[in-house]
Amino acid sequence: MTFDDFAGSNPAAIKIMAVLPGAPHFSAKKYFQMELFNRRNEIAHWGYVNSKQEEAQLCHTLAVAILAILQEMDRSTVNVF
Protein backbone atom coordinates (compact mmCIF):
# COMPACT_ATOMS: atom_id res chain seq x y z
CA MET A 1 0.00 0.00 0.00
CA THR A 2 1.35 3.42 -0.87
CA PHE A 3 1.60 6.26 1.64
CA ASP A 4 -1.26 8.08 -0.13
CA ASP A 5 -3.44 4.97 -0.09
CA PHE A 6 -2.81 4.49 3.61
CA ALA A 7 -3.37 8.16 4.48
CA GLY A 8 -6.65 8.09 2.57
CA SER A 9 -8.02 4.88 4.06
CA ASN A 10 -6.79 4.62 7.65
CA PRO A 11 -9.17 6.37 10.10
CA ALA A 12 -6.36 7.73 12.32
CA ALA A 13 -4.40 9.03 9.32
CA ILE A 14 -7.53 10.64 7.89
CA LYS A 15 -8.08 12.49 11.18
CA ILE A 16 -4.46 13.66 11.22
CA MET A 17 -4.61 14.92 7.65
CA ALA A 18 -7.95 16.66 8.22
CA VAL A 19 -6.49 19.15 10.70
CA LEU A 20 -3.46 20.15 8.62
CA PRO A 21 -3.85 23.48 6.79
CA GLY A 22 -4.40 22.96 3.08
CA ALA A 23 -3.87 19.20 3.20
CA PRO A 24 -7.18 18.09 1.66
CA HIS A 25 -6.21 19.72 -1.64
CA PHE A 26 -3.19 17.45 -2.25
CA SER A 27 -2.12 13.86 -1.94
CA ALA A 28 -0.61 13.24 1.50
CA LYS A 29 2.78 12.49 -0.05
CA LYS A 30 2.80 15.64 -2.15
CA TYR A 31 1.54 17.72 0.79
CA PHE A 32 4.35 16.65 3.13
CA GLN A 33 6.91 17.02 0.35
CA MET A 34 5.79 20.56 -0.43
CA GLU A 35 5.10 21.81 3.08
CA LEU A 36 7.76 20.04 5.15
CA PHE A 37 10.62 18.67 3.06
CA ASN A 38 10.89 21.64 0.70
CA ARG A 39 11.09 23.95 3.72
CA ARG A 40 13.77 21.71 5.21
CA ASN A 41 15.71 21.91 1.93
CA GLU A 42 15.57 25.70 2.07
CA ILE A 43 17.40 25.56 5.37
CA ALA A 44 19.76 22.65 4.74
CA HIS A 45 20.76 23.37 1.15
CA TRP A 46 20.04 27.02 0.47
CA GLY A 47 20.91 28.54 3.83
CA TYR A 48 17.52 30.15 4.47
CA VAL A 49 17.34 30.47 8.24
CA ASN A 50 15.19 33.56 8.63
CA SER A 51 11.90 31.77 9.08
CA LYS A 52 9.18 33.21 11.23
CA GLN A 53 7.76 31.58 14.34
CA GLU A 54 4.60 30.59 12.45
CA GLU A 55 6.67 28.72 9.84
CA ALA A 56 8.63 26.93 12.54
CA GLN A 57 5.46 25.94 14.37
CA LEU A 58 3.91 24.64 11.15
CA CYS A 59 7.01 22.56 10.40
CA HIS A 60 6.91 21.09 13.89
CA THR A 61 3.22 20.26 13.49
CA LEU A 62 3.88 18.62 10.12
CA ALA A 63 6.79 16.59 11.46
CA VAL A 64 4.70 15.31 14.35
CA ALA A 65 1.84 14.52 11.93
CA ILE A 66 3.94 12.53 9.48
CA LEU A 67 5.55 10.59 12.32
CA ALA A 68 2.12 9.78 13.74
CA ILE A 69 0.97 8.49 10.34
CA LEU A 70 4.14 6.39 10.00
CA GLN A 71 3.50 4.93 13.46
CA GLU A 72 -0.02 4.01 12.34
CA MET A 73 1.47 2.34 9.28
CA ASP A 74 3.86 0.36 11.49
CA ARG A 75 0.98 -0.72 13.73
CA SER A 76 -1.10 -1.87 10.81
CA THR A 77 1.75 -3.91 9.30
CA VAL A 78 2.47 -5.60 12.63
CA ASN A 79 -1.09 -6.92 12.61
CA VAL A 80 -0.68 -8.33 9.08
CA PHE A 81 2.05 -10.81 9.93
Residue pairs with C-beta under 8 A, 6 or more apart in sequence:
1 9
2 29
3 28
3 29
3 69
3 73
4 27
4 28
4 29
6 13
6 69
6 72
6 73
6 76
7 13
7 14
7 17
7 27
7 28
7 29
7 69
8 14
8 28
10 69
10 72
10 73
10 76
12 68
12 69
12 72
13 28
13 69
13 72
16 65
16 68
16 69
17 23
17 24
17 28
17 31
17 65
17 69
18 24
20 31
20 35
20 61
20 62
20 65
21 58
22 31
22 35
23 31
26 34
28 69
32 62
32 66
35 58
35 62
36 59
36 62
36 63
36 66
39 51
39 55
39 59
40 59
42 48
43 49
43 51
51 59
